[in-house]
Amino acid sequence: MSMIEFNNVEKYYGKFHALKNINLKIDQGEVVTIIGPSGSGKSTLLRCINGLETVTSGQLLINGYDLADKKTDMNKTRKNVGMVFQHFNLYANKTVMQNITLGPQVVLKQSKAQSEEEAHKLLELVGLNEKANSFPDQLSGGQQQRIAIARSLAMKPKALLFDEPTSALDPEMIGDVLNVMKTVAEQGMTMVVVTHEMGFAQEVGDRIVFMADGSILEDHSDVAGFFKQPNDERARVFLSKVIKHM
Amino acid sequence: MDIFAQAYQWVNLKYLLEGLWVTVEVSVISILFSFIIGAIFGLLRYMKIKYLSMIVGFIVDIIRNLPLLLIIFFTYFGLPNVIGVRFNTLWATIIAMTVFESAMLAEIIRSGIMAVDSGQMEAARSNGLTYWQTMYHIILPQAVKKMIPPIVSQFISLVKDTSLATIIVLPELMFHAQVIYGQNTNFMIPMFLALAVLYFIVCYLLSVLAKFLDRRLSKA
């Protein structure tokens, strides 16, 4: 059974057709990068996976639970799927430590001591142990994003979604965040990453998905092959534009 | 200067302070009631519950766009004709102020919640928190901080607006001053001065309290 499975998913915003006949299976441990021009539905697809958006029709299975089914407990499903946002969205009224431990304490009912102990390990992982008592607005964008990753990991999710995690960062911060993501990927986390970082997609991704106009046009396990020779004309045009700027 | 000495003789000052007491009484009770009702209405309107939020929004918008004086007239002169219950001037004023201020506060509270970045809700929900857990831990604490300044401004207006109840002869500060200079028009300027000072003190204390609260919340 796939961890995440889209079967003929359609998504409309009013009359706007955001996702068109999406079929996608993601297995445990896979790192899938999704690329494509802006407005192609990449983020919408990602947001459907943890229920921030609902699908209009079709089937979306997470660990075998259908998100379109009203009987599915959305809160329970979300516990297993973490999300990292473009703008970090750290809790502004909480310290770094509280940001990481809130979910484990409130949702997983961990004790304060236990959750803080695990938070320190995660802070170690993202290299920010000295920032435990800082507030988000005292951190740089890159630091905030690494904390956001630690916050997601604290819930021990089965999969982690990344929505353009480096797009809002200054160039010199991007490397630190990508390195953390790489470490997480190496530990076997299932990851779906919407990104414009073609280097990351090539190096870390097991699979690459190209989207345009709400459809999946390419889906390759041979990531390097895709970058050399995309089949679809739009993917070719997109890549030539993106690569030129790199 | 002789006029000022005469105007501020103890019997007059005592009468002014009695008026001030009524002003404070009306203000405090109205603030308490309108804060509770305003919070409930603001939250209900924010939550976009089918029909209910629409009805609450409709009521709030109507009341917000009526003059307070009209509402005071209605609770004092109108209600006896409509429901056959007559409130004394004190309670007629408190009810009118509460109705009006609840509507104003509901909007302040709703917009305070809306001013919290929507990314905070999304992050908490994808972190596994339920809607109400998110409200309690993340959204409301941030919203309250944003709300304090406008809420205090509203309470300051409330205190000053109690003077409107002079018209239904509520024995509050403004009315008592009028009684004093009604007996001797030379006392008019000293009384205006006394009113200015007394209203200023009450309202200024409110804003000091607000600053104190704000600082406490910032530390938390």
Interface residues (C-beta under 8 A of the other chain):
Chain A: N50 G51 L52 N75 R78 K79 V81 G82 M83 F85 H87 N89 L90 Y91 A92 N93 K94 L102 G103 V106 V107 L108 A148 R151 S152 M155 L161
Chain B: D117 G119 Q120 E122 A123 A124 R125 S126 N127 G128 L129 T130 Q133 H137 I138 P141 Q142 K145
